[in-house]
Amino acid sequence: MAKKIKVLLAKLGLDVHNRGIITVAKELGDAGMEIIYIGNSLPGEIIQTAIQEAVDVIGVSSLGGAHITLGKPLLEAARKERLENSVTFVIGGVFPPNDTTRLKEIGFDAVFTPGATRAEIVHSIEEMVAAKTSGVTV
């Protein structure tokens, strides 16, 4: 039996919009992934929880505009803990179109906007986790 993908989901900072991340948590759980949802958290808290829980994926959501100001420190903390090669980092939310490129530049493996489908999200996560597990770049 294949190992279940373990996903840590969090809201970046004090963002109170949680409908999207709750929906994604349900969809990923329905796809057979183990979900740990910690709600509103700062980058350091997210990384420490990821280490304690030995997760495969860190998924964060931002609708309040903190996607760069908190996303960058999240990835910096991950690099400091040497997680970037073993953990998949995804972000979802509503961002200005040009910020998608910037989010990938700072280290997110995938960026999901409101038009992303369940199939896209699940398939992307499965592919990225498999690639990181095998050491292959997607």
N, C-alpha and C positions, 0 to 999 in steps of 0.2 A: 504494500500500500504506500502511495506517495505521501510525503510529509505535507501536512496542511500548511498553507501560507499564513503566516502570522502578521497581522496588520495593526499598527498603532495609528489611531486617528486623533487629531487634536485641532482645536481652533487656535489660530495665531493671536496671542495677546488677548485683548478684551472684546474682540469681535463677538457680537451677540446674535448674529444671524446663523442659526444652526440647522435650518430645514434641509439644506443641501447635503451637509455632512451626515446627518441622520439617515437620509435616503441612501447615500452611498454606503454607509455602514450596513444597512439592511441588505442592499444588493450584493455586497461582497460576502456577507454572511450566507446569503442564499446560494452563492456560488461555491460554498464550501470552505471559505477562509475563516480563520479565527480572528475576531475583532476585539481590540482593546481600545475603548474610547475614553479619553481623559478630559474632554471638554476644553475650556479655555486654559492655555498654558503658554509660558514663555519658552524660548529656544532651549535654554539649559534644562528646564524641567522635561521637555520633550525628549531630549537626547538621553538624559539619565533614565527615564522610564524605558526608552528603547533598549538601553543596555541591560537593565534589570530584567526585562521581559524577553530578551533575545529575539527581537522581531526581525522579519524579513523586509518589511515595508514601513516607512513613515509617510503618512498622508496628512497634509495640513490643509485647512480651508481658510480663506480670507475673503471677506466681502467689504471690509471697512477701510481698505487702503494700506494695510500694513504688510502687504505681500512682499515688498522689497525690503522695507526697513526691519522686518523681523525674519523674513526668509533668508536673507544673507547671513545674519548671525547664526541661524539654525544650521546652515550648511558649513559655516566656519567651525561651529562646535562639533559637528559630525566629523569634519576633517581632523580636528584636534584629537578626537577619540578613535580615529582611523576606521570610521564606519562607511566611508564613501564607496568602498569597493565591495562591501558585503551587504549593504542595505540599499534598497530602492527608495528614492525620494520623489514623492509626487505632491503636487499642489493643485487645488481646485478653487474656483471662485469666479468673481467678476473683476476683470482687470482691463485697463486700457490695452488695445490691440498690440501696441509696441512692447508692452511689458512681458509678453509671452517669450519673446526672444531673450530678453534680459534675465528672466527667471531660469531659462535653460543655461545661459552663460554662467550664472552663479552656482549652478550645480543640480538643479532639479532634473530628474530623469524624464519626467512627463509633466505637462501642464494641461489640466482639464478645465474647459470653460463650460458655461451652462448648456451648450448644445451637445456635449459629450453623452453618448448613449451608455447604457449598462454594459452592452457587449464590448464597446470600445475600452471602457475602463477595466473591466475584468480581464479581457484578452491582453491588454497592454501590461497590466500588472503581472499576469502569469508569464508572459514573455520576458519581461525585464528581470523578474526573480530567477527564472530559469537561466538567463544569460549570466547574471551575477554569480549564481551558484556554480555554473560551469566555467566561469572566467571569460566568456565570450562577450564582446561588445555588440550591443544592438544598434 
